[in-house]
């Protein structure tokens, strides 16, 4: 068990691909007779989370490296191998790359520029061409390795995140509602609720990033129908989870002075939320009939709460109305997620 965890942590896809890219790059350079160090540096930094990112940044790093190499050759010609050569080569490389918007290649270009100074001893033009050649080899090899060897696939990680998000959102919803209905004692767990809310947002953002990675990857590795259906479900689910997160934020910020519901009405809401949370934690337990019955009870209570009373102000947006509206909206969104997940499971079988 411990070995499997260590293997997962220390021998991930990207590490394996980086090692292979370095091996093949250095092998090709040795075969041609070119120094492999610059090609290896380029290969290491070109392994990106997706093939699309590798290609996109590679197209930036090549001209950036050419700029760095050109400045190295120029200042060696003018000042020889001296401290001023290192300083000017680095300075002008950074300025030029920044000026042309080659930010992704700035580091590689600067490293290439200063590293070249130490190894150029003969024909300056030949050294310049050699550096461009080794850079090209590093870019091509790392891109090919990224594309064909252990190609990036984030679908499982995205699915895991979505399942966890649904459960964590259910937990937070349960805590908030019990605090709200408990005579406005939300402040008792304010710190815990805010921390959970922030963690949910962080996971949502991280999952959204993985979705973008997978979308970019699909341009170079066409998804089969099953994987595409899963990916579409994940995109819709993440959008819906963001909406739920938004409505939970509204619940957290609902001003509560006093809840005018009876004990039976409060008990109905808590029971309904418990059922909802159970479905969110265990989607395979979802039953439409039981779900709709509780939603109807909540709807009836919602319309009852909208009826003005002598004690209420003229506004219809009382705390009771706000809470019920947010709950009904969350119910509707969760049901959409559960229905789509159920369809996906049925198609899988």
Helices and strands as residue ranges (DSSP letters): H 2-10, H 13-32, H 37-46, H 51-79, H 83-99, G 103-105, H 106-119, H 124-148, H 155-181, G 186-189, H 190-217, H 225-252, H 263-281, G 283-285, H 288-306, H 319-348
